[in-house]
Amino acid sequence: MSKLMLVTGAGGFIGSHVTEALLAAGHQVRALVPYRGSGAAGWLDHLPRPAELEVFRADIRDRGRVEAAMQGVDTVFHLAALITIPYSYLAPESYLDTNVRGTLNVLEAARRLETSRVLITSTSEVYGTAQYVPMDEQHPLSAQSPYAASKIAADQLALSFHASYGVPVTLVRPFNAYGPRQSPRALIPSLIRQLLAQPEAIHLGNTRPTRDFTYVTDTAAAFLAIAAEPATIGQTLHVASGLEISVGELAQRLIDRLHPPARIEIETRRQRPSQSEVMRLLGSSAQLQALCGWQSKVSLAEGLDRTIAWMQNPAHRAVFGADRYLP
């Protein structure tokens, strides 16, 4: 028998892939998306709308609407958040309001409604620069941006609701998901977009930081595996490939694929404040593998090729437009 699942932030990058995966697995899905006067529902507008998918419009900061969305739901996949790091330097209050208050609303509703499972989406940014590698779930937390601070607060709030009220919470902590539908401001789509629009050069703030990239369908599969395993309740679990690559090497791989003569140029306005740059991320997902048997399946080479092909589609290029940098 299928269960009703709620995905907050369902119109976004990871949220739309989790929604797709849940529908493919035979579940009924209630997709929470922000109200827009145009009626737009993010990436859900670009996907089939089967009868099993219900679009529910609400602001995650609205406690009453969040509780209404959670009525009759078995499992909540909470992905709604403000995520762009550079803008968090300009508008930290917005990040606290959305990421912390929004998470509180989900937790309070789950407590009152006795929701069976709540998956809270965290981020590897909560660690700051790696103090040791591979980074496991016991790695110290260090907020190097207002965004990271807001996510630490939301994570700790979720764990407190598990300890205090028995809310069946799991923290899902992805390391650098990438793939189709990702924001054009994110690293990989930004580089691809630059090479498609102006192939002579791509602009970066810093080539030295390293990241651990996981293709988005692997990330979505991890969410479903975690939700299906009761032993994950109360746990924090990494979703990581266990491989790292520098920003500079990543850029060169994309140049080799799309326009080998292109050069890399450093642009200071793209740099984070000096004490805010996370220089190294390399995660261990050993705990997730032990509990759920999950492993990443899509290599970085294959994932980059898939992402390039998706972005080269004329319809998708129209969505992303020309390259421009916005703080």
Phi, psi and omega in degrees: 000129180290152179247154177275123181245140175252130174244113173275147186069030187291339179274358183271192187296288181293322182302319180291326178288322175296317178302312178302315182295321178295316178297319179296331179277359175095012181271156166276139184231129169257118186257113179272121178227154178295148174289133174231138179301331179283347184084003183295144180234036177064219183291346176297335178291344181258006183241159174300148178247081179292166181299336181284354182253122177247125177267123182242122185261125182196155171268129183299341179277353182266105187301317182295317180291324178297316179295322177298320180294332184270358178298128176076008184271139177276312185226138177250127171254101187267104180242352182296127181190158163273128191236345186286117186295311183303322181289337179293337175291330183270330188223060184298328181297323179299322181290320177294318183295315183282310189283324181270307180297319179300317178295320177302318180299318178296317182293317179297318179294319178298322179294315182289322185270354182056049179298140187292319182215143175226116175257118180259126182275119177260202180201149176293345178298341181295343182271342191064199179296136183304131173269339172203159178225152353292149183280122176258185185287350177267002180300138179300147177273144179206109182278111178256008175206157175302324176302310180300321179297319180294325180285324174300315180300315180296318179298312182294325175298316179298314179296326178293325178290328175291315182289322187275322188238357181075018177296129186283077187263144166229133173269123177254118189243090180287146170257107168047065171294149178209165177139191180305141176083000179291151179306137178295351177276342179291161191301303186296309178296330177296316180293317179297317181297319178298317181291330177283327185271316183220082192289354182292327183205152170240148187250131180228155174274324185202129181267350190275330181301148176247152180222160179246105187263137176234129181294144194296328178291329173293320178298315179298319179299325178296318178303313182293321179296320179295316181296332183275353186246108181301332182294349180275351180298133181083001184260158166250127187230131177277143169242101188215152178279336185080015178232146179236154177214142179284157178301320180296316179294320177300314179301319181293323178298320179290321176300315181300327181281324191252323182195084186307329179288349185298151179244161177259128178239137179273133182233114189297330182292345177272358183275143172286161171306147191303323181273359184257342182293127174274112190275333183211131172225125176210110189259156170251129175251028182301322181293318177297319180296320181293320184279324190237351182073016183283141170215147175291140184249333186263118179292162178298319180300313180293319181296320177296318179298318179296318182293318177300313181300319180295317182287338177282345175301126184305323180295322180284324177298326179294326179292319185278329178071191181286157180290135173204148181256127178238133179286000000 
